[in-house]
């Protein structure tokens, strides 16, 4: 099954946790044993005053951006 377009992006209750089903974009319903939801993230360092400078300081790190991830031995 292709990854893209499986879930209907419209907020209409596409998941039924009691029945353990997910509504697909095409109208089908698929059952699941375990469901992992990964909505993604959009970074906005400027939303918090000073955050953009703080995450690039010498002794800080962030797991949200590859270039800011901690390095072994640092």
C-alpha positions as CSV (number, residue, x, y, z in Angstrom):
1,X,0.0,0.0,0.0
2,X,1.5,3.4,-0.9
3,X,2.4,5.7,2.0
4,X,1.1,8.9,0.6
5,X,-2.6,9.7,0.7
6,X,-3.6,6.9,3.1
7,X,-5.3,9.1,5.7
8,X,-7.9,11.6,5.0
9,X,-6.4,14.9,6.0
10,X,-9.8,16.5,6.7
11,X,-10.6,16.6,10.4
12,X,-13.6,14.3,10.4
13,X,-12.7,11.7,12.9
14,X,-10.6,9.3,10.8
15,X,-9.7,7.1,13.7
16,X,-11.9,4.9,15.9
17,X,-9.8,3.8,18.9
18,X,-12.6,1.6,20.3
19,X,-12.9,-0.3,17.0
20,X,-9.1,0.1,16.3
21,X,-9.7,1.3,12.7
22,X,-8.5,4.2,10.6
23,X,-10.5,5.8,7.7
24,X,-8.5,6.1,4.6
25,X,-8.8,9.0,2.0
26,X,-10.6,6.8,-0.5
27,X,-13.3,5.8,2.0
28,X,-12.0,2.4,3.0
29,X,-11.5,1.5,6.7
30,X,-8.4,-0.4,7.9
31,X,-8.0,-2.1,11.2
32,X,-4.9,-2.0,13.3
33,X,-3.2,-3.7,16.2
34,X,-0.9,-0.8,17.0
35,X,-1.1,2.7,15.5
36,X,1.8,5.1,15.3
37,X,1.0,8.6,14.4
38,X,3.8,10.9,13.2
39,X,2.4,14.3,12.3
40,X,5.8,15.8,11.8
41,X,7.1,19.1,13.1
42,X,7.7,22.6,11.8
43,X,10.5,24.4,13.5
44,X,10.0,28.0,14.3
45,X,13.0,29.1,16.5
46,X,11.9,32.7,16.2
47,X,8.5,32.1,17.9
48,X,10.3,32.3,21.3
49,X,12.4,35.4,21.8
50,X,16.1,34.4,21.9
51,X,15.6,30.8,21.0
52,X,17.3,31.0,17.6
53,X,20.4,32.3,19.3
54,X,20.2,29.9,22.2
55,X,20.1,26.7,20.1
56,X,23.2,27.7,18.1
57,X,25.2,28.6,21.2
58,X,28.4,26.5,21.7
59,X,27.2,24.3,24.5
60,X,23.6,23.6,23.5
61,X,22.0,21.0,21.2
62,X,18.7,20.1,19.7
63,X,17.5,16.8,18.4
64,X,15.1,18.6,16.1
65,X,17.7,19.7,13.6
66,X,20.5,17.5,12.3
67,X,23.1,20.2,12.4
68,X,22.2,21.0,16.0
69,X,22.2,17.3,17.2
70,X,24.6,16.4,20.0
71,X,28.0,14.9,18.9
72,X,29.8,12.1,20.7
73,X,32.5,13.5,22.8
74,X,31.3,17.1,22.9
